[in-house]
Amino acid sequence: MKEVNIILFGVGNVGNTLISQLLENKDKWKKKKGLSVKIPVIANSQRAIFNPEGIDQDWKEKLKTSSEVYDLEDIIKFSKENKLENIIAVDATASKDIVLEYPKLVRSGFHLVAANKVANTLSDEFYTELRKELEVHKKHFYYETNVGAGLPIVQTVQGLHQAGEKVTKIRGVFSGSLSFIFNSFSDSDSDFSEVLKKAGELGYTEPDAREDLSGNDVGRKLLILARELQLKKEFKEVKIQSLIPEQLNGKTSVEEFNERISELNEIFEKQKKNQKKDHVLRYVGELKVGSGSLEAKLISAPRESALGQIEGADNIFEIYTKSYGNHPLVIQGAGAGAAVTARGVVSDVLKLSQRLNK
Ligand SMILES: NC(=O)c1ccc[n+]([C@@H]2O[C@H](COP(=O)([O-])OP(=O)(O)OC[C@H]3O[C@@H](n4cnc5c(N)ncnc54)[C@H](OP(=O)(O)O)[C@@H]3O)[C@@H](O)[C@H]2O)c1
C-alpha cells in the first residue's frame, strides 16, 4: 500500500469540499489503487488539528474547539516525529504568507498542490527560485486549478508546449464572475447594477465586487499561462482594463460602493448600445506569444462566435497553435465553484501520487 499524507492549509469553500471528496473516496482508492490517502493536519489561519492516523468526519467540531495555535515549524516537526511519508502540502488559501513558506516546505520534504494562485504570480525571481528548489529536492508542484478551476487548462498548455507544439495565442473568458455578469447583461434588459447584485447573491463575486471588476484575476491567469510558455513576465506587464469608474475606486468603502453601483449603469448601457448588430459584451484575456502581449479587456464579440455563445458563469479558453491553425483547441465549462475546484485539487493529488515510488 502506497501512503500519501496531506497537510491541508485552508478549510474555506474549496478546502472544506476537498476534505469531503477525499474522505468519500479513500476506501475506493485503497481497494482499487493500493493508495492510502490520509489528512494528518488541517489548518486555518488561526488553528490546526493534528492526527498521525488522519482526520475523520468529525474534523469540523475538532477544529472549532481546538486551542492549537500553530506555526509552520510545528507542522514540520510533527511530520518528522511521526515519520510521515509522501507528504503533500495542499494550499487552499489565498494567502501570500503560506506561499512565502513554500521553499521551506520543499526543503523539508513536502510536495505541493495549490489552488492558491499567488506562488505563480509573484515575481519571476520567486517563480524561478521555487522551481530550482523543487528540482534540487526532487519534489513536485501541481496547480491545475489556478486557471479555469477544474478545467484541464494548465496541463493542456504544458503538454502542447513540452511536445514542441508552437502555441501562438490563448484567448478567452477566464473569470466565472465576469462571465456571468456579461452573459446575463447582454441577454437581458436589466440594469448593470441589478446583474451585479444577482452575481453577488449567487456567490459568483467576491464580497467586494471591485476585486472581480478590476480584472486583476484575469490578469493573474494570463501571467500563469504566459509563464507556462516560458515567457518571462511580471504582473505589472499585464495590460488590464479595470471596469471600476474612477469615482468608485480605492477610497470608497465596500458599503459605499454597493450603495452607488447604479453609477455603473450608464457606462455599460452605452457600451451595450454602441455595438454592431448581434454582438455581445465579453471580458476576455488575450495572450499573444509572438509579441509577448498580455491583455485583459472588455470586447464586443459576435453572438454566434465561440466567445459570444457561452452561458451562465462558464469559462472558455481558445488555444491557438501552429498545427491547429485558425481553428483553435477550445476548452469550455464551469471555471469556478467549490465542487469543481476541489475535484481539480483531488486530481492533482492523484497525479502527484502516481509519480511517487513507495
Ligand atoms: N472558489 C473557487 O471557485 C476557486 C476556483 C479556483 C481557485 N480558487 C482558489 O482557491 C483558494 C481558496 O478559495 P476559497 O474560495 O476556498 O477561499 P475561502 O473560502 O476564503 O477560504 C480560505 C481559507 O484559507 C484559510 N487561510 C487564510 N490564511 C491562512 C493562513 N495563513 N494559513 C492557513 N489558512 C489560511 C482561511 O482560514 P480563516 O477562516 O481562519 O481565515 C480559510 O479557511 C483561493 O486561492 C482561490 O483563489 C478558488
The ligand as a MOL file (V3000), in Angstrom:
LIG
                    3D

  0  0  0     0  0            999 V3000
M  V30 BEGIN CTAB
M  V30 COUNTS 48 52 0 0 0
M  V30 BEGIN ATOM
M  V30 1 N -13.7020 29.0910 -5.1150 0
M  V30 2 C -13.3440 28.8720 -6.3730 0
M  V30 3 O -14.1780 28.6910 -7.2750 0
M  V30 4 C -11.8910 28.8070 -6.7250 0
M  V30 5 C -11.5040 28.4170 -8.0230 0
M  V30 6 C -10.1420 28.3140 -8.3270 0
M  V30 7 C -9.2030 28.6380 -7.3670 0
M  V30 8 N -9.6290 29.0660 -6.1340 0 CHG=1
M  V30 9 C -8.6190 29.4370 -5.1480 0
M  V30 10 O -8.7040 28.5550 -4.0490 0
M  V30 11 C -8.2640 29.2360 -2.8650 0
M  V30 12 C -9.2980 29.0530 -1.7730 0
M  V30 13 O -10.5250 29.6150 -2.1930 0
M  V30 14 P -11.8160 29.5620 -1.2330 0
M  V30 15 O -12.9280 30.0590 -2.0580 0
M  V30 16 O -11.9170 28.2380 -0.5920 0 CHG=-1
M  V30 17 O -11.4090 30.6640 -0.1210 0
M  V30 18 P -12.0770 30.9110 1.3140 0
M  V30 19 O -13.4250 30.2870 1.3940 0
M  V30 20 O -11.9070 32.3540 1.6010 0
M  V30 21 O -11.1450 30.0740 2.3340 0
M  V30 22 C -9.8290 30.4360 2.6110 0
M  V30 23 C -9.3040 29.5530 3.7300 0
M  V30 24 O -7.9080 29.8440 3.9020 0
M  V30 25 C -7.6310 29.9850 5.2890 0
M  V30 26 N -6.4210 30.7880 5.4800 0
M  V30 27 C -6.2090 32.0980 5.1970 0
M  V30 28 N -4.9460 32.4580 5.5170 0
M  V30 29 C -4.3660 31.3380 6.0180 0
M  V30 30 C -3.0830 31.0440 6.5450 0
M  V30 31 N -2.1370 31.9800 6.5940 0
M  V30 32 N -2.8450 29.7840 6.9880 0
M  V30 33 C -3.7740 28.8100 6.9340 0
M  V30 34 N -5.0210 29.0320 6.4400 0
M  V30 35 C -5.3070 30.2780 5.9990 0
M  V30 36 C -8.8770 30.6390 5.8470 0
M  V30 37 O -8.9000 30.4770 7.2330 0
M  V30 38 P -9.6750 31.5250 8.2050 0
M  V30 39 O -11.1120 31.1590 8.0660 0
M  V30 40 O -9.1050 31.2420 9.5430 0
M  V30 41 O -9.3340 32.9020 7.6930 0
M  V30 42 C -9.9450 29.8170 5.1030 0
M  V30 43 O -10.1200 28.5630 5.7640 0
M  V30 44 C -8.0410 30.7050 -3.2710 0
M  V30 45 O -6.6810 30.9300 -3.5080 0
M  V30 46 C -8.8360 30.8290 -4.5670 0
M  V30 47 O -8.3180 31.8200 -5.4370 0
M  V30 48 C -10.9160 29.1300 -5.7940 0
M  V30 END ATOM
M  V30 BEGIN BOND
M  V30 1 1 1 2
M  V30 2 2 2 3
M  V30 3 1 2 4
M  V30 4 1 4 5
M  V30 5 2 4 48
M  V30 6 2 5 6
M  V30 7 1 6 7
M  V30 8 2 7 8
M  V30 9 1 8 9
M  V30 10 1 8 48
M  V30 11 1 9 10
M  V30 12 1 9 46
M  V30 13 1 10 11
M  V30 14 1 11 12
M  V30 15 1 11 44
M  V30 16 1 12 13
M  V30 17 1 13 14
M  V30 18 2 14 15
M  V30 19 1 14 16
M  V30 20 1 14 17
M  V30 21 1 17 18
M  V30 22 2 18 19
M  V30 23 1 18 20
M  V30 24 1 18 21
M  V30 25 1 21 22
M  V30 26 1 22 23
M  V30 27 1 23 24
M  V30 28 1 23 42
M  V30 29 1 24 25
M  V30 30 1 25 26
M  V30 31 1 25 36
M  V30 32 1 26 27
M  V30 33 1 26 35
M  V30 34 2 27 28
M  V30 35 1 28 29
M  V30 36 1 29 30
M  V30 37 2 29 35
M  V30 38 1 30 31
M  V30 39 2 30 32
M  V30 40 1 32 33
M  V30 41 2 33 34
M  V30 42 1 34 35
M  V30 43 1 36 37
M  V30 44 1 36 42
M  V30 45 1 37 38
M  V30 46 2 38 39
M  V30 47 1 38 40
M  V30 48 1 38 41
M  V30 49 1 42 43
M  V30 50 1 44 45
M  V30 51 1 44 46
M  V30 52 1 46 47
M  V30 END BOND
M  V30 END CTAB
M  END
